[in-house]
Structures are given as structure tokens and as C-alpha cells.
């Protein structure tokens, strides 16, 4: 075997080690943070889900973990429809909890997504994924509204600002405007939005679509 072949084998071995470590880290994180109040475990059996979701349960959990799956599913149920900004909010909240390595109800959150849909739908996903709910007084919505969905999270005297990347926001806005041009606000428009939301759910990695700044 030449040197190139040996290096290829070494690189493959290193990649496998990193993958095993990543899965172990995920398991340890979930053991620490994924506490359920009513479920013993969160349901992932495809037979319990509608057909359009059952087909990608394994794919999404494998890519993004059970914690994000749980956050997005609960967001979809509570939000009332499968929405783009609400799913992005669920991914943002999951990212914030992961950053601080904490479970539900441990963060204090200030949102800069306002109170007007569709941007404010981001708040629903943030609340559900972090457990920072209005009832617990752990989330507040600032009078200052930023175009990029943004939250400031506090935990144990540490603060971060988490914002959607500009290029992701521009893509979302362009896709939504395309739907408005084609369908107005008809039933077909909402079908179009739901299909977009499915795509963002499956393709947008929370580790790559947000900017995190330490404050």
C-alpha cells in the first residue's frame, strides 16, 4: 500500500472516532437534559406520526438529535400549524440550551422578534425548546424588534446573543415572497409555507444557521 492509501485509512479511522465521540457526547447530554414530565420517553415510533413526517423521523434524529426533534414536534403541535419561524425558534432554543449544557427551564430569555407574525412565531419555538415560558417569567419580548430573529439568553451569570444568519434570513424572506406572488394568502399559500417549513426542518443544521456572540 502506498503512502496515499495509508493516509486515507488513517483519515477514515479518525473520522470514525470523531463520529463515535459525537454520538457519545449527544447521549451524555440527553441523559443530563432530556427530563420528561409526562412521557417516559418521547415518541419516535413512525406509526404514531402522520405519513409525511413518519418518513423522515430517523433521518432528522440521526442528523440533529432527539432533543431538537422533540422541540420541533411540540412546537408544531402548540403553534397550530407547521411554520417556518416557529421551527427556526425551536432550533434556536435547542442551540442555546446546548451551548449552556442545560435542560428545560434553566435559561432566562429576551426575544427581539416582537409581537407581530410571522416574525413573532419565532417566540413560540424558543419558549417550547428552552422551557423559558411566559408563565414562569423566564421569557420577555423586547419593544425593540430586530429584522433577524434574535434572542439573548442568560444562565449562571453568562449571557449570549443568538441571531439567525443574514444569508439564511434572506433565503427565508425570498421564499416567502415567492409564495405571496404565486398564491396570495390562499389555502395554496399555506400549503406552500408548510412544504418550505418541512425543507428547513430537514436541511437547516442549528450549528450552522445562527451566530452566537458572548456578552
C-alpha positions as CSV (number, residue, x, y, z in Angstrom):
1,X,0.0,0.0,0.0
2,X,1.4,3.4,-0.9
3,X,1.6,6.4,1.4
4,X,-1.6,7.9,0.0
5,X,-3.6,4.7,0.8
6,X,-2.2,4.7,4.4
7,X,-3.2,8.3,4.9
8,X,-6.7,7.6,3.6
9,X,-7.1,4.7,6.0
10,X,-5.9,6.9,8.9
11,X,-8.3,9.7,7.9
12,X,-11.2,7.3,7.8
13,X,-10.2,5.9,11.2
14,X,-10.1,9.4,12.7
15,X,-13.4,10.3,11.2
16,X,-15.0,7.2,12.8
17,X,-13.6,8.1,16.2
18,X,-15.0,11.6,15.9
19,X,-18.4,10.2,14.9
20,X,-18.4,7.8,17.9
21,X,-17.4,10.6,20.2
22,X,-20.1,12.9,18.8
23,X,-22.8,10.3,19.4
24,X,-21.5,9.6,23.0
25,X,-21.5,13.4,23.7
26,X,-25.1,13.5,22.4
27,X,-26.1,10.6,24.6
28,X,-24.5,12.1,27.7
29,X,-26.1,15.5,27.0
30,X,-29.5,13.9,26.6
31,X,-29.2,11.9,29.8
32,X,-28.5,15.1,31.6
33,X,-31.1,17.4,30.0
34,X,-33.9,15.4,28.4
35,X,-36.1,15.1,31.5
36,X,-39.8,14.3,30.8
37,X,-42.7,15.4,32.9
38,X,-45.4,13.1,31.5
39,X,-43.7,10.8,28.9
40,X,-41.4,8.1,29.9
41,X,-39.6,8.7,26.6
42,X,-40.6,11.0,23.7
43,X,-42.4,9.0,21.0
44,X,-40.4,8.3,17.8
45,X,-42.4,5.3,16.5
46,X,-43.3,6.2,12.9
47,X,-46.7,4.6,13.3
48,X,-47.6,7.4,15.7
49,X,-47.0,10.2,13.2
50,X,-48.7,11.3,10.0
51,X,-47.3,9.8,6.9
52,X,-45.5,13.0,5.7
53,X,-43.5,13.0,9.0
54,X,-43.1,9.3,9.7
55,X,-40.8,9.0,6.7
56,X,-38.1,11.3,8.0
57,X,-38.1,10.8,11.7
58,X,-35.0,8.6,11.7
59,X,-33.2,11.0,9.3
60,X,-33.8,14.1,11.4
61,X,-33.0,12.4,14.8
62,X,-29.8,11.0,13.3
63,X,-28.7,14.4,12.0
64,X,-29.9,16.7,14.8
65,X,-30.7,14.6,17.9
66,X,-33.8,13.7,19.8
67,X,-33.9,16.9,21.7
68,X,-34.4,19.0,18.6
69,X,-36.9,16.5,17.3
70,X,-38.9,16.8,20.5
71,X,-38.7,20.6,20.4
72,X,-39.9,21.0,16.9
73,X,-42.7,18.4,17.2
74,X,-44.1,20.1,20.3
75,X,-43.7,23.5,18.7
76,X,-45.7,22.3,15.6
77,X,-48.5,20.9,17.9
78,X,-48.8,24.0,20.1
79,X,-48.2,26.6,17.4
80,X,-51.2,25.4,15.4
81,X,-49.5,24.9,12.0
82,X,-46.1,23.8,10.6
83,X,-44.5,27.2,10.4
84,X,-41.1,28.5,9.2
85,X,-40.2,30.9,12.0
86,X,-41.6,28.7,14.8
87,X,-39.3,25.9,13.6
88,X,-36.4,28.2,13.5
89,X,-37.2,29.3,17.0
90,X,-37.2,25.7,18.2
91,X,-33.8,25.2,16.6
92,X,-32.5,28.4,18.2
93,X,-33.7,27.4,21.7
94,X,-32.2,24.0,21.3
95,X,-28.9,25.6,20.3
96,X,-29.0,27.9,23.3
97,X,-29.6,25.0,25.8
98,X,-26.9,23.0,24.1
99,X,-24.5,26.0,24.4
100,X,-25.1,26.2,28.1
101,X,-25.4,22.5,28.5
102,X,-28.7,22.8,30.4
103,X,-32.2,21.3,30.2
104,X,-35.6,22.9,30.2
105,X,-36.4,25.9,32.3
106,X,-32.8,26.9,33.1
107,X,-32.4,29.9,30.8
108,X,-33.7,33.5,31.1
109,X,-34.5,34.7,27.6
110,X,-35.2,38.1,26.0
111,X,-36.6,37.9,22.4
112,X,-36.3,40.6,19.8
113,X,-38.8,39.0,17.5
114,X,-41.6,41.3,18.5
115,X,-45.3,40.5,18.7
116,X,-46.4,40.5,15.1
117,X,-46.5,37.4,12.9
118,X,-44.7,35.9,11.1
119,X,-41.6,37.0,12.9
120,X,-43.1,36.7,16.3
121,X,-43.8,33.0,15.6
122,X,-40.1,32.5,16.4
123,X,-41.1,33.1,20.1
124,X,-43.2,30.0,20.3
125,X,-40.4,27.8,19.2
126,X,-38.0,29.5,21.6
127,X,-40.4,29.0,24.6
128,X,-41.1,25.4,23.9
129,X,-37.4,24.4,23.2
130,X,-36.0,26.2,26.2
131,X,-38.9,25.9,28.7
132,X,-38.5,29.6,29.3
133,X,-42.2,30.2,29.3
134,X,-44.3,33.3,30.0
135,X,-45.9,31.6,32.9
136,X,-42.6,31.0,34.6
137,X,-41.5,34.6,33.9
138,X,-38.4,33.3,32.1
139,X,-39.0,35.0,28.8
140,X,-39.8,38.6,27.8
141,X,-40.3,40.2,24.4
142,X,-38.4,43.4,24.0
143,X,-40.1,46.5,22.5
144,X,-37.0,46.6,20.2
145,X,-37.7,44.4,17.1
146,X,-34.7,43.2,15.0
147,X,-35.2,42.0,11.5
148,X,-33.0,39.0,12.1
149,X,-34.7,36.7,14.7
150,X,-32.6,37.2,17.8
151,X,-32.6,36.2,21.5
152,X,-30.4,37.0,24.4
153,X,-30.0,34.1,26.8
154,X,-28.7,34.2,30.4
155,X,-27.6,31.4,32.6
156,X,-25.4,31.3,35.7
157,X,-24.1,34.9,35.1
158,X,-23.3,34.2,31.5
159,X,-25.0,35.8,28.5
160,X,-25.1,35.2,24.8
161,X,-26.8,36.8,21.8
162,X,-28.0,34.3,19.3
163,X,-29.2,35.5,15.9
164,X,-30.2,33.9,12.6
165,X,-27.5,34.4,10.0
166,X,-28.2,37.1,7.3
167,X,-27.9,34.7,4.4
168,X,-30.5,32.3,6.0
169,X,-32.9,35.2,6.7
170,X,-32.6,36.4,3.1
171,X,-33.4,33.0,1.8
172,X,-36.4,32.6,4.0
173,X,-37.7,36.1,3.1
174,X,-37.2,35.4,-0.6
175,X,-39.0,32.1,-0.4
176,X,-42.0,33.6,1.4
177,X,-42.3,36.5,-1.0
178,X,-42.2,34.0,-3.9
179,X,-45.2,32.2,-2.2
180,X,-47.1,35.5,-1.8
181,X,-46.5,36.4,-5.5
182,X,-47.8,33.0,-6.7
183,X,-50.7,32.3,-4.3
184,X,-51.5,35.5,-2.4
185,X,-52.7,34.3,1.1
186,X,-54.9,31.5,-0.2
187,X,-55.0,27.9,1.0
188,X,-52.3,27.0,-1.6
189,X,-50.0,29.6,0.0
190,X,-50.2,27.9,3.4
191,X,-49.5,24.5,1.8
192,X,-46.5,26.1,0.2
193,X,-45.3,27.5,3.5
194,X,-45.7,24.1,5.2
195,X,-43.6,22.5,2.5
196,X,-40.9,25.1,3.0
197,X,-41.0,24.5,6.7
198,X,-40.5,20.8,6.1
199,X,-37.5,21.6,4.0
200,X,-35.9,24.0,6.5
201,X,-36.6,21.5,9.3
202,X,-34.7,18.8,7.5
203,X,-31.9,20.8,5.9
204,X,-31.0,23.6,8.3
205,X,-28.4,22.5,10.8
206,X,-28.8,24.6,14.0
207,X,-25.0,24.6,14.4
208,X,-24.6,26.4,11.0
209,X,-27.5,28.8,10.8
210,X,-27.0,31.0,13.8
211,X,-24.4,33.5,15.0
212,X,-23.6,33.3,18.7
213,X,-21.9,36.3,20.5
214,X,-20.7,36.2,24.1
215,X,-21.9,39.3,26.0
